[in-house]
Amino acid sequence: MKILNLKTNHLINPVGYDFETLHFNWEVQEANQECKEFHLVVSKDVNCMKDIIYDSQIIMDYAFNTLDIQLDLEPRTRYYWNVTIVDVIGQRMVSDTAYFETAKMEEAFLAKWISADSETAMPFFYKNVLCKKEVKTARIYACGLGLYEIYMNDTKVGDEYLLPGYHSYDYRLEYQTFDVTNQLKQGENALSILMGNGWYKGRFGFDHDFDNLYGDKLKVLLELHIEYTDGEKDCVYTDDSFMACTSQIFENNIYDGEHIDMTAKKEELSVSVLDDTTSLLVGRSNPPIRKVAEFEPVVVSTYLDNADIASKLSIGGLKGEDSANVSDASGAAIESKSISKTASHLLLDFGEVITGWVEITGIIEKSYTLTLQYGEVLQNGAFYNDNLRTAKAEFCYTSNGEMVTMRPHFTYYGFQFVKVTLVDCNGVDLPDGKEVLLRLVEEGKLTFTAYRIMSDMEQTGTITTSNAMVNKLVQNTLRSQQCNFLDIPTDCPQRDERMGWTGDTTIFAPTACFHMDSAAFYNHYLHSLKEEQKRLAGSVPFFVPMPKVEAFEGINPFYVTNGACVWGDVATVLPWTLYLHYGDKSLLKQHFGVMCDWIDYITKQVAASEDAYLWKNGHHLGDWLALDNGNPHNPIGKTNPHMIANVFYYQSALLCAKAANVIQDSRYEEYLHLAEMIKSEFIKEYFDDNDCYVEELTQTACALLLHFQLYPKVAKEYLVKSLEELLIANDGHLNSGFVGTPFLCQALSDNNLNDWAYKLLLNEEYPGWLFEVKLGATTVWERWNSLLEDGSISGTGMNSLNHYAYGSIAEWMYRYVLGFSPRMGDEVKMLIAPKPSKLLAWAKGRIRTPYGEYESEWHVEPSGEMQFKIMIPFNANAEVVLPDGSSRVLKAGEHCFSVRVD
C-alpha cells in the first residue's frame, strides 16, 4: 500500500498561504478496494508524535479521501500532518508527513513600503544583514509592485518568477513567504531586491497606450524573520536603512519585453519611505509560477530578409555531425557557408508553441547587443509577428564581455520562433553578425534554451485514440492551457492583451479541470473576481482582474461595460465545476456568495424589464466568432443573444440551487423556484403553440436547447432532426462560435447523433479542429481560420494562434469518448458512460482525481463487438453505463465488459 499526493488546499506543502479553511486530500495505491480504518493527525512536530493540535481519532469505514477541518492557526507557523489507512484485508500504512505553513495572518507588518525614483533603469534595493549566531530558521515575507526578485548573497531566492503574480492589486495585495534558512550564513549577508514594471506599472491594456494602471511608483515591502538555534529572534525589514541604486534593466513591460545593458554604470538612488497602507496585504492564494519544461531548438535557420531562401541546420549538425550541405526551398543542395554570407539573421524553431522565454548562455563581445524577437508562426519561411499587434515582444541584452546566462526578469512571451540579431556598440547590424552567431552555436559556445513558464499545476488527464491527428489535437488543447495559465487564465500569451477574460473561463473550465489540477489556480482567480464583483453590485466584468481606466471618446467598451451573459456566468459555472471535479465543499461554500451575487444581479436587471423571469435587456456578445451570420467582419453570430442570455440565466439559477443544496443554505428553494420559472417562461417565449421554435434555428440554438433541455417535451425530436438537417445543409461542417461549440458535440452524443459528433471531431477541412492540426498547429487557434489553407495568416487584428476556448472539444472527449463525468462530492463519485463510435478503432485515457486515477479504455473488434476496461481507484466507486443501456455501480478495481451494439 502507498499513500501519496498529500495536499493541503489542493497544494503540496504550501508555505505562506491564506488558509481560510483547511481541506486535506490524499491518494492511496496498491490497496484493497476501500478504507476500513482512517486516522489523520495535525501537529507542530515533524514526526506528528507530540504537540498534536488535531486528532481525528480512528474513523471506521471512512468513505472519503478528503477531510475538512477548522483550526485556530498561529501566524508564521509550520504544521505537519499525516494519514493512517487500514484497508479491508488489514494492510496498514502511515503516510509520509506533509506540511503547511501560515503567513503573518493578522500580525501587523513592521516593514514599510519603500521606493526609489529613477528615470531610466529599474531600482535595485539592498542592505547588509548581520546574522550574529547560527541560524535555526529564517523566513522572508515580501511583496513588490510591479514585479520583484529577491537575492541573498547574489543567489536568487526561491524558484518562482514574475512575483507577486497578477491579481486585483487595487483591492488585495498577496505577499509571498520564502524559506531562506539555508541561504543565510553566520556573519554578513547581502540582501537585495530587483524591481520591474509588470502588470502594475508597465504598459498594459489593449486598444490604447495605457500605462500605470495600478500605480506610478515601484515599491517593495519586506520582512526577514530570523530565529537562532539558542531561541533568540531577530527581524530585518524595509525602512530608511535600505539603500538603492539603478540596476542594469531598462525598458521592460509585459508586452514589449525587456532591455538589459550590462555595460551601464550603477547610480545611487534616494530611498523614500512611503506612507502607503498595508491593510490590503494578505497571504498568497496562487500556485507558484515556475519553469515547468525546457526546450532546445529543433531547427536553427539562416535566411534572407526577403525570405527568398531558407537554409536549415539540424540540431545534430550543430553538435558536430556533418552539416556541410543543406537544401533551399527548391531542394537544391547549397553550402551553409555561402548562405551565411548573405543571410542576415538567425532563426530558432523550438518545435511547438511555448509561453515563457529563451535563455542564452555564452560570451558576447563587450558592448555588442543581442536581440531576440518572438513570434508564433513563419510566413513565406521568414520570421513574422505582425499578429502581436503593438506588442514588440523582444529581449535586448548588451554584453559586458563576460560568460553569463542571459534572461529576462519581468516579462514573458508566446512563441515558437525566435529571430536572433547581433549589433555593434553603435546599434548597427554586423555584416557578419549571423555568421558570428552561427559559429558560436555550432562550436557550442552559445546555447539557446527555451523555458515554459506557468503556474505550477499537475497534469491529471490523458486521452489517446487510434487517430494520430486527434491525439495531436488533444495535446494542442493541453498545451494552450499550459501556455495561458500563468497566474490568471489569459486569453492569449503573446499579443498586446493577455487578459483574464471571464467568458473564456466559463467555456473552458471543465476542460481545464480534466487536463490539470486547477483547483488552487481557479481559487486564486475567484478571489479577484469576488473583489471586482463587490464594486459592480454583483455584476461581472469582461476580464478579471479589471484594470480601471477613465472613460474617453473611442474607448474600447470592454473596459467600461460589464454584466454580459456567458462572460458573467463564470461566477456560477466556475465554483460548481470545481465542486464536481474536486468535491471540496468548503471551497464551494467560500465562493457561494459570488454565485448568488451574479444571479441576484441578473434578477434585478430582469425586474427592470417588462417580462418577468426573462432577461431581455443589456448588451450581450452572443455566439462570439460564429460563422453563421453571413458577415465575416461581424463577430456576433446569428443566434439571438438574448435567447442565449436566458439559457445561461436558467443554468446559473439552477447551479445556485444545487450549490445551496450541497452546503445546506436556506436559499435552495428560492433558487430552485427561480430556475423552474425561468424555464417555464422561456418555453412560452421561444416556442409557439405547435411546439416549434419561433426564431430561425441555428446549430448553436439547437445545441443549447438540447443540452440544457429547454424545450416542450414533444419538441425534442423536432430539435434533434433540425440539428442534423443544419449540419447536412452546411456540408457536414459546424458553424457555431464561442458559445455554441462547447455544447454542440455534447448535444449530438446525448441525442442519438453520436456519429455526427465524431464526424465533426474528425473533419480535416475548414472549419474544424483537425484543419488546424493538418496545418501544423501545436496549440488551439482563436479563429477557425487563423491560418488559411496555404498557411498564410488570415488577419492581424484579432488573430491569436494560442487561444484555448475552442479546445473545449477535449471536454466532450473526456465525457463522451472516455465517458468520465466527475461528481466527487456525491456518494457515487464518478459516472463512466463511454459512447464509442466505429469511426475510431479504439480510445483510452485516465483522469487523476482526489481519490486517484480512473481509467477508461475501449476498442472495437472486427466483428463489431466492443470491449471495455474500467479502472476505479481505492476507496472510490463509479456508476458505469455501457452503450447497450446496462448500468451498475462498481467499487475499486479493474472491470472488463463486452458489448454488441447494432
Stockholm file with secondary structure:
# STOCKHOLM 1.0

chainA/1-902         MKILNLKTNHLINPVGYDFETLHFNWEVQEANQECKEFHLVVSKDVNCMKDIIYDSQIIMDYAFNTLDIQLDLEPRTRYYWNVTIVDVIGQRMVSDTAYFETAKMEEAFLAKWISADSETAMPFFYKNVLCKKEVKTARIYACGLGLYEIYMNDTKVGDEYLLPGYHSYDYRLEYQTFDVTNQLKQGENALSILMGNGWYKGRFGFDHDFDNLYGDKLKVLLELHIEYTDGEKDCVYTDDSFMACTSQIFENNIYDGEHIDMTAKKEELSVSVLDDTTSLLVGRSNPPIRKVAEFEPVVVSTYLDNADIASKLSIGGLKGEDSANVSDASGAAIESKSISKTASHLLLDFGEVITGWVEITGIIEKSYTLTLQYGEVLQNGAFYNDNLRTAKAEFCYTSNGEMVTMRPHFTYYGFQFVKVTLVDCNGVDLPDGKEVLLRLVEEGKLTFTAYRIMSDMEQTGTITTSNAMVNKLVQNTLRSQQCNFLDIPTDCPQRDERMGWTGDTTIFAPTACFHMDSAAFYNHYLHSLKEEQKRLAGSVPFFVPMPKVEAFEGINPFYVTNGACVWGDVATVLPWTLYLHYGDKSLLKQHFGVMCDWIDYITKQVAASEDAYLWKNGHHLGDWLALDNGNPHNPIGKTNPHMIANVFYYQSALLCAKAANVIQDSRYEEYLHLAEMIKSEFIKEYFDDNDCYVEELTQTACALLLHFQLYPKVAKEYLVKSLEELLIANDGHLNSGFVGTPFLCQALSDNNLNDWAYKLLLNEEYPGWLFEVKLGATTVWERWNSLLEDGSISGTGMNSLNHYAYGSIAEWMYRYVLGFSPRMGDEVKMLIAPKPSKLLAWAKGRIRTPYGEYESEWHVEPSGEMQFKIMIPFNANAEVVLPDGSSRVLKAGEHCFSVRVD
#=GR chainA/1-902 SS CEEEEEEETTBSSCEEECCSSEEEEEEEESCCSSEEEEEEEEESSTTSSSSEEEECCCEETCCCSEEEECCCCCTTCEEEEEEEEEETTCCEEECCCEEEEECCTTCCCCCCCEECCCSSSCEEEEEEEEECSCEEEEEEEEEEESEEEEEETTEESSSCCSBTCCSCTTTCEEEEEEECTTTCCSEEEEEEEEEECHHHHSSCCSSSCCCCSSCSSCEEEEEEEEEETTSCEEEEECSTTCEEEECSEEEEETTTEEEEETTSCCCEECCEECCCCCTTEEEBCSCCEEEEEEECCSEEEEECTTCSCEEEEEHHHHTTSCCSEEECTTCCEEEHHHHHTTCCEEEEEEEEEEEEEEEEEECCCTTCEEEEEEESEEETTEEECGGGTTCCCEEEEECCSSCEEECCSSCCEEEEEEEEEEECTTSCBCTTHHHHHHHHHHTTSEEEEEEEEEECCCBCEEEEESCHHHHHHHHHHHHHHHHHBSSSBCSCSSSSCCCCBHHHHHHHHHHHHHHBCCHHHHHHHHHHHHHHHHTTTTCCBSBSSCCCCCCCTTCCGGGTCBCCTTTTTHHHHHHHHHHHHHCCHHHHHHHHHHHHHHHHHHHHHHHTSSSTTCCCCSCCCCSBTCSCSSCTTCCBCSSCHHHHHHHHHHHHHHHHHHHHHHHTCTTHHHHHHHHHHHHHHHHHHHBCTTSCBSSCCCHHHHHHHHHTTCSCGGGHHHHHHHHHHHHHHTTTCCCCCTTTHHHHHHHHHHTTCHHHHHHHHHCCSSSSHHHHHHTTCSSCCSSTTSBCTTSCBCCSSSCCSCCGGGGGHHHHIIIIISCEEECTTSSSCEEECCCCCTTSSEEEEEEEETTEEEEEEEEECTTSEEEEEEEEEEEEEEEEECTTSCEEEEEEEEEEEEEECC
#=GC SS_cons         CEEEEEEETTBSSCEEECCSSEEEEEEEESCCSSEEEEEEEEESSTTSSSSEEEECCCEETCCCSEEEECCCCCTTCEEEEEEEEEETTCCEEECCCEEEEECCTTCCCCCCCEECCCSSSCEEEEEEEEECSCEEEEEEEEEEESEEEEEETTEESSSCCSBTCCSCTTTCEEEEEEECTTTCCSEEEEEEEEEECHHHHSSCCSSSCCCCSSCSSCEEEEEEEEEETTSCEEEEECSTTCEEEECSEEEEETTTEEEEETTSCCCEECCEECCCCCTTEEEBCSCCEEEEEEECCSEEEEECTTCSCEEEEEHHHHTTSCCSEEECTTCCEEEHHHHHTTCCEEEEEEEEEEEEEEEEEECCCTTCEEEEEEESEEETTEEECGGGTTCCCEEEEECCSSCEEECCSSCCEEEEEEEEEEECTTSCBCTTHHHHHHHHHHTTSEEEEEEEEEECCCBCEEEEESCHHHHHHHHHHHHHHHHHBSSSBCSCSSSSCCCCBHHHHHHHHHHHHHHBCCHHHHHHHHHHHHHHHHTTTTCCBSBSSCCCCCCCTTCCGGGTCBCCTTTTTHHHHHHHHHHHHHCCHHHHHHHHHHHHHHHHHHHHHHHTSSSTTCCCCSCCCCSBTCSCSSCTTCCBCSSCHHHHHHHHHHHHHHHHHHHHHHHTCTTHHHHHHHHHHHHHHHHHHHBCTTSCBSSCCCHHHHHHHHHTTCSCGGGHHHHHHHHHHHHHHTTTCCCCCTTTHHHHHHHHHHTTCHHHHHHHHHCCSSSSHHHHHHTTCSSCCSSTTSBCTTSCBCCSSSCCSCCGGGGGHHHHIIIIISCEEECTTSSSCEEECCCCCTTSSEEEEEEEETTEEEEEEEEECTTSEEEEEEEEEEEEEEEEECTTSCEEEEEEEEEEEEEECC
//
